[in-house]
Amino acid sequence: MKVHLQLYSILREKLPPEAKGKVILQLEEGATIDSILQEFDIERRVVVSVNGKYEPDTSRQLRDGDQIKIFAGISGG
């Protein structure tokens, strides 16, 4: 299955500069958001949306054509 992934902020560095934070991934059926986080070695706190809706459950299985956006978590003090 194919999904569209867009990384924001510092996470864009996980992709080549010419990708501008966007890539189409070919994944196995049953892949999850966690699969993507592991593939791109994203260990920091992130915010994820799937098809334009906030998705707190990173064990959610993805479907063909899903649009995933991953944002670096914001912290301050």
mmCIF file of the N, C-alpha and C atoms, coordinates in Angstrom:
data_MODEL
# 
_entry.id   MODEL 
# 
loop_
_atom_site.group_PDB 
_atom_site.id 
_atom_site.type_symbol 
_atom_site.label_atom_id 
_atom_site.label_alt_id 
_atom_site.label_comp_id 
_atom_site.label_asym_id 
_atom_site.label_entity_id 
_atom_site.label_seq_id 
_atom_site.pdbx_PDB_ins_code 
_atom_site.Cartn_x 
_atom_site.Cartn_y 
_atom_site.Cartn_z 
_atom_site.occupancy 
_atom_site.B_iso_or_equiv 
_atom_site.pdbx_formal_charge 
_atom_site.auth_seq_id 
_atom_site.auth_comp_id 
_atom_site.auth_asym_id 
_atom_site.auth_atom_id 
_atom_site.pdbx_PDB_model_num 
ATOM 1   N N  . MET A 1 1  ? 0.836  -1.174 0.000  1.00 0.00 ? 1  MET A N  1 
ATOM 2   C CA . MET A 1 1  ? 0.000  0.000  0.000  1.00 0.00 ? 1  MET A CA 1 
ATOM 3   C C  . MET A 1 1  ? 0.881  1.237  0.000  1.00 0.00 ? 1  MET A C  1 
ATOM 4   N N  . LYS A 1 2  ? 0.328  2.320  -0.495 1.00 0.00 ? 2  LYS A N  1 
ATOM 5   C CA . LYS A 1 2  ? 1.065  3.585  -0.540 1.00 0.00 ? 2  LYS A CA 1 
ATOM 6   C C  . LYS A 1 2  ? 0.396  4.598  0.380  1.00 0.00 ? 2  LYS A C  1 
ATOM 7   N N  . VAL A 1 3  ? 1.215  5.321  1.141  1.00 0.00 ? 3  VAL A N  1 
ATOM 8   C CA . VAL A 1 3  ? 0.718  6.412  1.972  1.00 0.00 ? 3  VAL A CA 1 
ATOM 9   C C  . VAL A 1 3  ? 1.567  7.641  1.701  1.00 0.00 ? 3  VAL A C  1 
ATOM 10  N N  . HIS A 1 4  ? 0.981  8.795  1.936  1.00 0.00 ? 4  HIS A N  1 
ATOM 11  C CA . HIS A 1 4  ? 1.674  10.065 1.745  1.00 0.00 ? 4  HIS A CA 1 
ATOM 12  C C  . HIS A 1 4  ? 2.123  10.558 3.115  1.00 0.00 ? 4  HIS A C  1 
ATOM 13  N N  . LEU A 1 5  ? 3.406  10.851 3.241  1.00 0.00 ? 5  LEU A N  1 
ATOM 14  C CA . LEU A 1 5  ? 3.961  11.303 4.515  1.00 0.00 ? 5  LEU A CA 1 
ATOM 15  C C  . LEU A 1 5  ? 4.531  12.699 4.349  1.00 0.00 ? 5  LEU A C  1 
ATOM 16  N N  . GLN A 1 6  ? 4.211  13.556 5.304  1.00 0.00 ? 6  GLN A N  1 
ATOM 17  C CA . GLN A 1 6  ? 4.805  14.887 5.346  1.00 0.00 ? 6  GLN A CA 1 
ATOM 18  C C  . GLN A 1 6  ? 5.365  15.111 6.738  1.00 0.00 ? 6  GLN A C  1 
ATOM 19  N N  . LEU A 1 7  ? 6.640  15.479 6.794  1.00 0.00 ? 7  LEU A N  1 
ATOM 20  C CA . LEU A 1 7  ? 7.316  15.764 8.052  1.00 0.00 ? 7  LEU A CA 1 
ATOM 21  C C  . LEU A 1 7  ? 7.509  17.268 8.173  1.00 0.00 ? 7  LEU A C  1 
ATOM 22  N N  . TYR A 1 8  ? 7.352  17.780 9.379  1.00 0.00 ? 8  TYR A N  1 
ATOM 23  C CA . TYR A 1 8  ? 7.451  19.214 9.625  1.00 0.00 ? 8  TYR A CA 1 
ATOM 24  C C  . TYR A 1 8  ? 8.589  19.527 10.586 1.00 0.00 ? 8  TYR A C  1 
ATOM 25  N N  . SER A 1 9  ? 9.022  20.780 10.544 1.00 0.00 ? 9  SER A N  1 
ATOM 26  C CA . SER A 1 9  ? 10.025 21.316 11.464 1.00 0.00 ? 9  SER A CA 1 
ATOM 27  C C  . SER A 1 9  ? 11.324 20.520 11.356 1.00 0.00 ? 9  SER A C  1 
ATOM 28  N N  . ILE A 1 10 ? 11.937 20.247 12.480 1.00 0.00 ? 10 ILE A N  1 
ATOM 29  C CA . ILE A 1 10 ? 13.235 19.560 12.508 1.00 0.00 ? 10 ILE A CA 1 
ATOM 30  C C  . ILE A 1 10 ? 13.143 18.150 11.930 1.00 0.00 ? 10 ILE A C  1 
ATOM 31  N N  . LEU A 1 11 ? 11.960 17.566 11.913 1.00 0.00 ? 11 LEU A N  1 
ATOM 32  C CA . LEU A 1 11 ? 11.786 16.208 11.384 1.00 0.00 ? 11 LEU A CA 1 
ATOM 33  C C  . LEU A 1 11 ? 12.048 16.141 9.882  1.00 0.00 ? 11 LEU A C  1 
ATOM 34  N N  . ARG A 1 12 ? 11.931 17.273 9.184  1.00 0.00 ? 12 ARG A N  1 
ATOM 35  C CA . ARG A 1 12 ? 12.204 17.293 7.746  1.00 0.00 ? 12 ARG A CA 1 
ATOM 36  C C  . ARG A 1 12 ? 13.617 16.821 7.427  1.00 0.00 ? 12 ARG A C  1 
ATOM 37  N N  . GLU A 1 13 ? 14.507 16.944 8.405  1.00 0.00 ? 13 GLU A N  1 
ATOM 38  C CA . GLU A 1 13 ? 15.896 16.515 8.203  1.00 0.00 ? 13 GLU A CA 1 
ATOM 39  C C  . GLU A 1 13 ? 16.013 15.004 8.011  1.00 0.00 ? 13 GLU A C  1 
ATOM 40  N N  . LYS A 1 14 ? 14.951 14.267 8.296  1.00 0.00 ? 14 LYS A N  1 
ATOM 41  C CA . LYS A 1 14 ? 14.951 12.807 8.110  1.00 0.00 ? 14 LYS A CA 1 
ATOM 42  C C  . LYS A 1 14 ? 14.844 12.432 6.637  1.00 0.00 ? 14 LYS A C  1 
ATOM 43  N N  . LEU A 1 15 ? 14.494 13.407 5.796  1.00 0.00 ? 15 LEU A N  1 
ATOM 44  C CA . LEU A 1 15 ? 14.359 13.184 4.355  1.00 0.00 ? 15 LEU A CA 1 
ATOM 45  C C  . LEU A 1 15 ? 15.393 14.025 3.609  1.00 0.00 ? 15 LEU A C  1 
ATOM 46  N N  . PRO A 1 16 ? 15.721 13.648 2.369  1.00 0.00 ? 16 PRO A N  1 
ATOM 47  C CA . PRO A 1 16 ? 16.644 14.477 1.582  1.00 0.00 ? 16 PRO A CA 1 
ATOM 48  C C  . PRO A 1 16 ? 16.070 15.882 1.393  1.00 0.00 ? 16 PRO A C  1 
ATOM 49  N N  . PRO A 1 17 ? 16.926 16.906 1.320  1.00 0.00 ? 17 PRO A N  1 
ATOM 50  C CA . PRO A 1 17 ? 16.444 18.288 1.179  1.00 0.00 ? 17 PRO A CA 1 
ATOM 51  C C  . PRO A 1 17 ? 15.513 18.495 -0.007 1.00 0.00 ? 17 PRO A C  1 
ATOM 52  N N  . GLU A 1 18 ? 15.769 17.810 -1.110 1.00 0.00 ? 18 GLU A N  1 
ATOM 53  C CA . GLU A 1 18 ? 14.939 18.001 -2.297 1.00 0.00 ? 18 GLU A CA 1 
ATOM 54  C C  . GLU A 1 18 ? 13.517 17.455 -2.115 1.00 0.00 ? 18 GLU A C  1 
ATOM 55  N N  . ALA A 1 19 ? 13.295 16.621 -1.113 1.00 0.00 ? 19 ALA A N  1 
ATOM 56  C CA . ALA A 1 19 ? 11.951 16.090 -0.839 1.00 0.00 ? 19 ALA A CA 1 
ATOM 57  C C  . ALA A 1 19 ? 11.046 17.141 -0.204 1.00 0.00 ? 19 ALA A C  1 
ATOM 58  N N  . LYS A 1 20 ? 11.664 18.167 0.390  1.00 0.00 ? 20 LYS A N  1 
ATOM 59  C CA . LYS A 1 20 ? 10.922 19.251 1.052  1.00 0.00 ? 20 LYS A CA 1 
ATOM 60  C C  . LYS A 1 20 ? 9.924  18.718 2.075  1.00 0.00 ? 20 LYS A C  1 
ATOM 61  N N  . GLY A 1 21 ? 10.338 17.644 2.769  1.00 0.00 ? 21 GLY A N  1 
ATOM 62  C CA . GLY A 1 21 ? 9.526  17.096 3.855  1.00 0.00 ? 21 GLY A CA 1 
ATOM 63  C C  . GLY A 1 21 ? 8.411  16.165 3.421  1.00 0.00 ? 21 GLY A C  1 
ATOM 64  N N  . LYS A 1 22 ? 8.320  15.871 2.117  1.00 0.00 ? 22 LYS A N  1 
ATOM 65  C CA . LYS A 1 22 ? 7.225  15.033 1.616  1.00 0.00 ? 22 LYS A CA 1 
ATOM 66  C C  . LYS A 1 22 ? 7.763  13.801 0.911  1.00 0.00 ? 22 LYS A C  1 
ATOM 67  N N  . VAL A 1 23 ? 7.053  12.671 1.127  1.00 0.00 ? 23 VAL A N  1 
ATOM 68  C CA . VAL A 1 23 ? 7.448  11.441 0.459  1.00 0.00 ? 23 VAL A CA 1 
ATOM 69  C C  . VAL A 1 23 ? 6.232  10.514 0.383  1.00 0.00 ? 23 VAL A C  1 
ATOM 70  N N  . ILE A 1 24 ? 6.207  9.687  -0.651 1.00 0.00 ? 24 ILE A N  1 
ATOM 71  C CA . ILE A 1 24 ? 5.205  8.626  -0.750 1.00 0.00 ? 24 ILE A CA 1 
ATOM 72  C C  . ILE A 1 24 ? 5.903  7.334  -0.340 1.00 0.00 ? 24 ILE A C  1 
ATOM 73  N N  . LEU A 1 25 ? 5.332  6.657  0.648  1.00 0.00 ? 25 LEU A N  1 
ATOM 74  C CA . LEU A 1 25 ? 5.933  5.427  1.160  1.00 0.00 ? 25 LEU A CA 1 
ATOM 75  C C  . LEU A 1 25 ? 5.169  4.206  0.677  1.00 0.00 ? 25 LEU A C  1 
ATOM 76  N N  . GLN A 1 26 ? 5.895  3.168  0.355  1.00 0.00 ? 26 GLN A N  1 
ATOM 77  C CA . GLN A 1 26 ? 5.311  1.865  0.045  1.00 0.00 ? 26 GLN A CA 1 
ATOM 78  C C  . GLN A 1 26 ? 5.440  1.032  1.314  1.00 0.00 ? 26 GLN A C  1 
ATOM 79  N N  . LEU A 1 27 ? 4.319  0.670  1.915  1.00 0.00 ? 27 LEU A N  1 
ATOM 80  C CA . LEU A 1 27 ? 4.322  -0.058 3.185  1.00 0.00 ? 27 LEU A CA 1 
ATOM 81  C C  . LEU A 1 27 ? 3.618  -1.397 3.040  1.00 0.00 ? 27 LEU A C  1 
ATOM 82  N N  . GLU A 1 28 ? 3.948  -2.312 3.936  1.00 0.00 ? 28 GLU A N  1 
ATOM 83  C CA . GLU A 1 28 ? 3.266  -3.602 3.996  1.00 0.00 ? 28 GLU A CA 1 
ATOM 84  C C  . GLU A 1 28 ? 1.867  -3.411 4.570  1.00 0.00 ? 28 GLU A C  1 
ATOM 85  N N  . GLU A 1 29 ? 0.930  -4.249 4.168  1.00 0.00 ? 29 GLU A N  1 
ATOM 86  C CA . GLU A 1 29 ? -0.406 -4.228 4.764  1.00 0.00 ? 29 GLU A CA 1 
ATOM 87  C C  . GLU A 1 29 ? -0.258 -4.420 6.271  1.00 0.00 ? 29 GLU A C  1 
ATOM 88  N N  . GLY A 1 30 ? -1.046 -3.703 7.043  1.00 0.00 ? 30 GLY A N  1 
ATOM 89  C CA . GLY A 1 30 ? -0.979 -3.811 8.496  1.00 0.00 ? 30 GLY A CA 1 
ATOM 90  C C  . GLY A 1 30 ? 0.017  -2.864 9.137  1.00 0.00 ? 30 GLY A C  1 
ATOM 91  N N  . ALA A 1 31 ? 0.713  -2.062 8.322  1.00 0.00 ? 31 ALA A N  1 
ATOM 92  C CA . ALA A 1 31 ? 1.679  -1.103 8.874  1.00 0.00 ? 31 ALA A CA 1 
ATOM 93  C C  . ALA A 1 31 ? 0.939  -0.085 9.741  1.00 0.00 ? 31 ALA A C  1 
ATOM 94  N N  . THR A 1 32 ? 1.659  0.429  10.735 1.00 0.00 ? 32 THR A N  1 
ATOM 95  C CA . THR A 1 32 ? 1.077  1.381  11.674 1.00 0.00 ? 32 THR A CA 1 
ATOM 96  C C  . THR A 1 32 ? 1.866  2.685  11.667 1.00 0.00 ? 32 THR A C  1 
ATOM 97  N N  . ILE A 1 33 ? 1.355  3.666  12.387 1.00 0.00 ? 33 ILE A N  1 
ATOM 98  C CA . ILE A 1 33 ? 2.104  4.913  12.553 1.00 0.00 ? 33 ILE A CA 1 
ATOM 99  C C  . ILE A 1 33 ? 3.430  4.605  13.233 1.00 0.00 ? 33 ILE A C  1 
ATOM 100 N N  . ASP A 1 34 ? 3.414  3.700  14.216 1.00 0.00 ? 34 ASP A N  1 
ATOM 101 C CA . ASP A 1 34 ? 4.659  3.294  14.879 1.00 0.00 ? 34 ASP A CA 1 
ATOM 102 C C  . ASP A 1 34 ? 5.683  2.771  13.877 1.00 0.00 ? 34 ASP A C  1 
ATOM 103 N N  . SER A 1 35 ? 5.230  2.058  12.849 1.00 0.00 ? 35 SER A N  1 
ATOM 104 C CA . SER A 1 35 ? 6.137  1.540  11.810 1.00 0.00 ? 35 SER A CA 1 
ATOM 105 C C  . SER A 1 35 ? 6.892  2.682  11.148 1.00 0.00 ? 35 SER A C  1 
ATOM 106 N N  . ILE A 1 36 ? 6.177  3.761  10.852 1.00 0.00 ? 36 ILE A N  1 
ATOM 107 C CA . ILE A 1 36 ? 6.804  4.920  10.210 1.00 0.00 ? 36 ILE A CA 1 
ATOM 108 C C  . ILE A 1 36 ? 7.776  5.596  11.174 1.00 0.00 ? 36 ILE A C  1 
ATOM 109 N N  . LEU A 1 37 ? 7.371  5.759  12.424 1.00 0.00 ? 37 LEU A N  1 
ATOM 110 C CA . LEU A 1 37 ? 8.256  6.390  13.410 1.00 0.00 ? 37 LEU A CA 1 
ATOM 111 C C  . LEU A 1 37 ? 9.546  5.594  13.558 1.00 0.00 ? 37 LEU A C  1 
ATOM 112 N N  . GLN A 1 38 ? 9.444  4.272  13.557 1.00 0.00 ? 38 GLN A N  1 
ATOM 113 C CA . GLN A 1 38 ? 10.642 3.439  13.659 1.00 0.00 ? 38 GLN A CA 1 
ATOM 114 C C  . GLN A 1 38 ? 11.487 3.527  12.397 1.00 0.00 ? 38 GLN A C  1 
ATOM 115 N N  . GLU A 1 39 ? 10.847 3.496  11.240 1.00 0.00 ? 39 GLU A N  1 
ATOM 116 C CA . GLU A 1 39 ? 11.583 3.544  9.962  1.00 0.00 ? 39 GLU A CA 1 
ATOM 117 C C  . GLU A 1 39 ? 12.416 4.807  9.844  1.00 0.00 ? 39 GLU A C  1 
ATOM 118 N N  . PHE A 1 40 ? 11.885 5.917  10.348 1.00 0.00 ? 40 PHE A N  1 
ATOM 119 C CA . PHE A 1 40 ? 12.594 7.193  10.247 1.00 0.00 ? 40 PHE A CA 1 
ATOM 120 C C  . PHE A 1 40 ? 13.321 7.559  11.543 1.00 0.00 ? 40 PHE A C  1 
ATOM 121 N N  . ASP A 1 41 ? 13.413 6.613  12.463 1.00 0.00 ? 41 ASP A N  1 
ATOM 122 C CA . ASP A 1 41 ? 14.144 6.797  13.716 1.00 0.00 ? 41 ASP A CA 1 
ATOM 123 C C  . ASP A 1 41 ? 13.678 8.067  14.444 1.00 0.00 ? 41 ASP A C  1 
ATOM 124 N N  . ILE A 1 42 ? 12.359 8.193  14.564 1.00 0.00 ? 42 ILE A N  1 
ATOM 125 C CA . ILE A 1 42 ? 11.774 9.331  15.261 1.00 0.00 ? 42 ILE A CA 1 
ATOM 126 C C  . ILE A 1 42 ? 11.432 8.882  16.673 1.00 0.00 ? 42 ILE A C  1 
ATOM 127 N N  . GLU A 1 43 ? 12.219 9.342  17.635 1.00 0.00 ? 43 GLU A N  1 
ATOM 128 C CA . GLU A 1 43 ? 12.037 8.930  19.015 1.00 0.00 ? 43 GLU A CA 1 
ATOM 129 C C  . GLU A 1 43 ? 11.487 10.046 19.886 1.00 0.00 ? 43 GLU A C  1 
ATOM 130 N N  . ARG A 1 44 ? 11.469 11.241 19.376 1.00 0.00 ? 44 ARG A N  1 
ATOM 131 C CA . ARG A 1 44 ? 11.016 12.381 20.167 1.00 0.00 ? 44 ARG A CA 1 
ATOM 132 C C  . ARG A 1 44 ? 9.491  12.420 20.212 1.00 0.00 ? 44 ARG A C  1 
ATOM 133 N N  . ARG A 1 45 ? 8.962  13.242 21.099 1.00 0.00 ? 45 ARG A N  1 
ATOM 134 C CA . ARG A 1 45 ? 7.510  13.410 21.200 1.00 0.00 ? 45 ARG A CA 1 
ATOM 135 C C  . ARG A 1 45 ? 7.027  14.113 19.938 1.00 0.00 ? 45 ARG A C  1 
ATOM 136 N N  . VAL A 1 46 ? 6.014  13.535 19.314 1.00 0.00 ? 46 VAL A N  1 
ATOM 137 C CA . VAL A 1 46 ? 5.484  14.099 18.080 1.00 0.00 ? 46 VAL A CA 1 
ATOM 138 C C  . VAL A 1 46 ? 3.964  14.177 18.145 1.00 0.00 ? 46 VAL A C  1 
ATOM 139 N N  . VAL A 1 47 ? 3.418  14.970 17.243 1.00 0.00 ? 47 VAL A N  1 
ATOM 140 C CA . VAL A 1 47 ? 1.974  15.057 17.037 1.00 0.00 ? 47 VAL A CA 1 
ATOM 141 C C  . VAL A 1 47 ? 1.716  14.520 15.638 1.00 0.00 ? 47 VAL A C  1 
ATOM 142 N N  . VAL A 1 48 ? 0.743  13.619 15.515 1.00 0.00 ? 48 VAL A N  1 
ATOM 143 C CA . VAL A 1 48 ? 0.466  12.971 14.243 1.00 0.00 ? 48 VAL A CA 1 
ATOM 144 C C  . VAL A 1 48 ? -0.976 13.244 13.821 1.00 0.00 ? 48 VAL A C  1 
ATOM 145 N N  . SER A 1 49 ? -1.146 13.524 12.529 1.00 0.00 ? 49 SER A N  1 
ATOM 146 C CA . SER A 1 49 ? -2.501 13.585 11.983 1.00 0.00 ? 49 SER A CA 1 
ATOM 147 C C  . SER A 1 49 ? -2.581 12.604 10.819 1.00 0.00 ? 49 SER A C  1 
ATOM 148 N N  . VAL A 1 50 ? -3.742 11.985 10.698 1.00 0.00 ? 50 VAL A N  1 
ATOM 149 C CA . VAL A 1 50 ? -4.017 11.069 9.591  1.00 0.00 ? 50 VAL A CA 1 
ATOM 150 C C  . VAL A 1 50 ? -5.265 11.585 8.891  1.00 0.00 ? 50 VAL A C  1 
ATOM 151 N N  . ASN A 1 51 ? -5.113 11.881 7.617  1.00 0.00 ? 51 ASN A N  1 
ATOM 152 C CA . ASN A 1 51 ? -6.218 12.406 6.803  1.00 0.00 ? 51 ASN A CA 1 
ATOM 153 C C  . ASN A 1 51 ? -6.844 13.649 7.437  1.00 0.00 ? 51 ASN A C  1 
ATOM 154 N N  . GLY A 1 52 ? -5.975 14.504 7.980  1.00 0.00 ? 52 GLY A N  1 
ATOM 155 C CA . GLY A 1 52 ? -6.417 15.785 8.503  1.00 0.00 ? 52 GLY A CA 1 
ATOM 156 C C  . GLY A 1 52 ? -6.978 15.771 9.911  1.00 0.00 ? 52 GLY A C  1 
ATOM 157 N N  . LYS A 1 53 ? -6.925 14.616 10.591 1.00 0.00 ? 53 LYS A N  1 
ATOM 158 C CA . LYS A 1 53 ? -7.451 14.529 11.953 1.00 0.00 ? 53 LYS A CA 1 
ATOM 159 C C  . LYS A 1 53 ? -6.355 14.060 12.908 1.00 0.00 ? 53 LYS A C  1 
ATOM 160 N N  . TYR A 1 54 ? -6.279 14.731 14.055 1.00 0.00 ? 54 TYR A N  1 
ATOM 161 C CA . TYR A 1 54 ? -5.317 14.363 15.095 1.00 0.00 ? 54 TYR A CA 1 
ATOM 162 C C  . TYR A 1 54 ? -5.468 12.888 15.433 1.00 0.00 ? 54 TYR A C  1 
ATOM 163 N N  . GLU A 1 55 ? -4.332 12.179 15.516 1.00 0.00 ? 55 GLU A N  1 
ATOM 164 C CA . GLU A 1 55 ? -4.350 10.755 15.825 1.00 0.00 ? 55 GLU A CA 1 
ATOM 165 C C  . GLU A 1 55 ? -3.385 10.463 16.976 1.00 0.00 ? 55 GLU A C  1 
ATOM 166 N N  . PRO A 1 56 ? -3.923 10.303 18.200 1.00 0.00 ? 56 PRO A N  1 
ATOM 167 C CA . PRO A 1 56 ? -3.056 10.042 19.347 1.00 0.00 ? 56 PRO A CA 1 
ATOM 168 C C  . PRO A 1 56 ? -2.565 8.594  19.440 1.00 0.00 ? 56 PRO A C  1 
ATOM 169 N N  . ASP A 1 57 ? -3.220 7.668  18.736 1.00 0.00 ? 57 ASP A N  1 
ATOM 170 C CA . ASP A 1 57 ? -2.900 6.242  18.824 1.00 0.00 ? 57 ASP A CA 1 
ATOM 171 C C  . ASP A 1 57 ? -1.914 5.853  17.727 1.00 0.00 ? 57 ASP A C  1 
ATOM 172 N N  . THR A 1 58 ? -0.629 5.767  18.084 1.00 0.00 ? 58 THR A N  1 
ATOM 173 C CA . THR A 1 58 ? 0.383  5.447  17.071 1.00 0.00 ? 58 THR A CA 1 
ATOM 174 C C  . THR A 1 58 ? 0.373  3.972  16.673 1.00 0.00 ? 58 THR A C  1 
ATOM 175 N N  . SER A 1 59 ? -0.458 3.158  17.341 1.00 0.00 ? 59 SER A N  1 
ATOM 176 C CA . SER A 1 59 ? -0.579 1.757  16.924 1.00 0.00 ? 59 SER A CA 1 
ATOM 177 C C  . SER A 1 59 ? -1.678 1.595  15.866 1.00 0.00 ? 59 SER A C  1 
ATOM 178 N N  . ARG A 1 60 ? -2.274 2.703  15.457 1.00 0.00 ? 60 ARG A N  1 
ATOM 179 C CA . ARG A 1 60 ? -3.329 2.670  14.430 1.00 0.00 ? 60 ARG A CA 1 
ATOM 180 C C  . ARG A 1 60 ? -2.791 2.095  13.125 1.00 0.00 ? 60 ARG A C  1 
ATOM 181 N N  . GLN A 1 61 ? -3.523 1.148  12.554 1.00 0.00 ? 61 GLN A N  1 
ATOM 182 C CA . GLN A 1 61 ? -3.145 0.607  11.258 1.00 0.00 ? 61 GLN A CA 1 
ATOM 183 C C  . GLN A 1 61 ? -3.503 1.603  10.166 1.00 0.00 ? 61 GLN A C  1 
ATOM 184 N N  . LEU A 1 62 ? -2.619 1.694  9.200  1.00 0.00 ? 62 LEU A N  1 
ATOM 185 C CA . LEU A 1 62 ? -2.807 2.628  8.096  1.00 0.00 ? 62 LEU A CA 1 
ATOM 186 C C  . LEU A 1 62 ? -3.484 1.934  6.921  1.00 0.00 ? 62 LEU A C  1 
ATOM 187 N N  . ARG A 1 63 ? -4.078 2.745  6.055  1.00 0.00 ? 63 ARG A N  1 
ATOM 188 C CA . ARG A 1 63 ? -4.752 2.234  4.863  1.00 0.00 ? 63 ARG A CA 1 
ATOM 189 C C  . ARG A 1 63 ? -4.135 2.868  3.617  1.00 0.00 ? 63 ARG A C  1 
ATOM 190 N N  . ASP A 1 64 ? -4.301 2.199  2.509  1.00 0.00 ? 64 ASP A N  1 
ATOM 191 C CA . ASP A 1 64 ? -3.792 2.708  1.245  1.00 0.00 ? 64 ASP A CA 1 
ATOM 192 C C  . ASP A 1 64 ? -4.347 4.111  0.989  1.00 0.00 ? 64 ASP A C  1 
ATOM 193 N N  . GLY A 1 65 ? -3.453 5.043  0.660  1.00 0.00 ? 65 GLY A N  1 
ATOM 194 C CA . GLY A 1 65 ? -3.845 6.403  0.337  1.00 0.00 ? 65 GLY A CA 1 
ATOM 195 C C  . GLY A 1 65 ? -3.898 7.350  1.521  1.00 0.00 ? 65 GLY A C  1 
ATOM 196 N N  . ASP A 1 66 ? -3.670 6.842  2.742  1.00 0.00 ? 66 ASP A N  1 
ATOM 197 C CA . ASP A 1 66 ? -3.692 7.727  3.912  1.00 0.00 ? 66 ASP A CA 1 
ATOM 198 C C  . ASP A 1 66 ? -2.675 8.850  3.761  1.00 0.00 ? 66 ASP A C  1 
ATOM 199 N N  . GLN A 1 67 ? -3.022 9.996  4.328  1.00 0.00 ? 67 GLN A N  1 
ATOM 200 C CA . GLN A 1 67 ? -2.138 11.165 4.356  1.00 0.00 ? 67 GLN A CA 1 
ATOM 201 C C  . GLN A 1 67 ? -1.704 11.353 5.810  1.00 0.00 ? 67 GLN A C  1 
ATOM 202 N N  . ILE A 1 68 ? -0.422 11.152 6.081  1.00 0.00 ? 68 ILE A N  1 
ATOM 203 C CA . ILE A 1 68 ? 0.107  11.248 7.435  1.00 0.00 ? 68 ILE A CA 1 
ATOM 204 C C  . ILE A 1 68 ? 0.984  12.489 7.533  1.00 0.00 ? 68 ILE A C  1 
ATOM 205 N N  . LYS A 1 69 ? 0.729  13.279 8.572  1.00 0.00 ? 69 LYS A N  1 
ATOM 206 C CA . LYS A 1 69 ? 1.561  14.456 8.848  1.00 0.00 ? 69 LYS A CA 1 
ATOM 207 C C  . LYS A 1 69 ? 2.110  14.291 10.261 1.00 0.00 ? 69 LYS A C  1 
ATOM 208 N N  . ILE A 1 70 ? 3.415  14.511 10.383 1.00 0.00 ? 70 ILE A N  1 
ATOM 209 C CA . ILE A 1 70 ? 4.063  14.362 11.683 1.00 0.00 ? 70 ILE A CA 1 
ATOM 210 C C  . ILE A 1 70 ? 4.767  15.672 12.029 1.00 0.00 ? 70 ILE A C  1 
ATOM 211 N N  . PHE A 1 71 ? 4.405  16.181 13.189 1.00 0.00 ? 71 PHE A N  1 
ATOM 212 C CA . PHE A 1 71 ? 4.935  17.462 13.687 1.00 0.00 ? 71 PHE A CA 1 
ATOM 213 C C  . PHE A 1 71 ? 5.786  17.201 14.919 1.00 0.00 ? 71 PHE A C  1 
ATOM 214 N N  . ALA A 1 72 ? 6.889  17.908 15.055 1.00 0.00 ? 72 ALA A N  1 
ATOM 215 C CA . ALA A 1 72 ? 7.696  17.817 16.260 1.00 0.00 ? 72 ALA A CA 1 
ATOM 216 C C  . ALA A 1 72 ? 6.880  18.408 17.418 1.00 0.00 ? 72 ALA A C  1 
ATOM 217 N N  . GLY A 1 73 ? 6.911  17.736 18.564 1.00 0.00 ? 73 GLY A N  1 
ATOM 218 C CA . GLY A 1 73 ? 6.200  18.224 19.732 1.00 0.00 ? 73 GLY A CA 1 
ATOM 219 C C  . GLY A 1 73 ? 6.794  19.547 20.194 1.00 0.00 ? 73 GLY A C  1 
ATOM 220 N N  . ILE A 1 74 ? 5.959  20.386 20.747 1.00 0.00 ? 74 ILE A N  1 
ATOM 221 C CA . ILE A 1 74 ? 6.397  21.696 21.211 1.00 0.00 ? 74 ILE A CA 1 
ATOM 222 C C  . ILE A 1 74 ? 6.548  21.646 22.713 1.00 0.00 ? 74 ILE A C  1 
ATOM 223 N N  . SER A 1 75 ? 7.645  22.186 23.190 1.00 0.00 ? 75 SER A N  1 
ATOM 224 C CA . SER A 1 75 ? 7.829  22.283 24.629 1.00 0.00 ? 75 SER A CA 1 
ATOM 225 C C  . SER A 1 75 ? 8.430  23.655 24.933 1.00 0.00 ? 75 SER A C  1 
ATOM 226 N N  . GLY A 1 76 ? 8.261  24.053 26.114 1.00 0.00 ? 76 GLY A N  1 
ATOM 227 C CA . GLY A 1 76 ? 8.804  25.351 26.485 1.00 0.00 ? 76 GLY A CA 1 
ATOM 228 C C  . GLY A 1 76 ? 8.841  25.476 27.992 1.00 0.00 ? 76 GLY A C  1 
ATOM 229 N N  . GLY A 1 77 ? 9.288  26.608 28.414 1.00 0.00 ? 77 GLY A N  1 
ATOM 230 C CA . GLY A 1 77 ? 9.339  26.744 29.858 1.00 0.00 ? 77 GLY A CA 1 
ATOM 231 C C  . GLY A 1 77 ? 9.654  28.157 30.256 1.00 0.00 ? 77 GLY A C  1 
# 
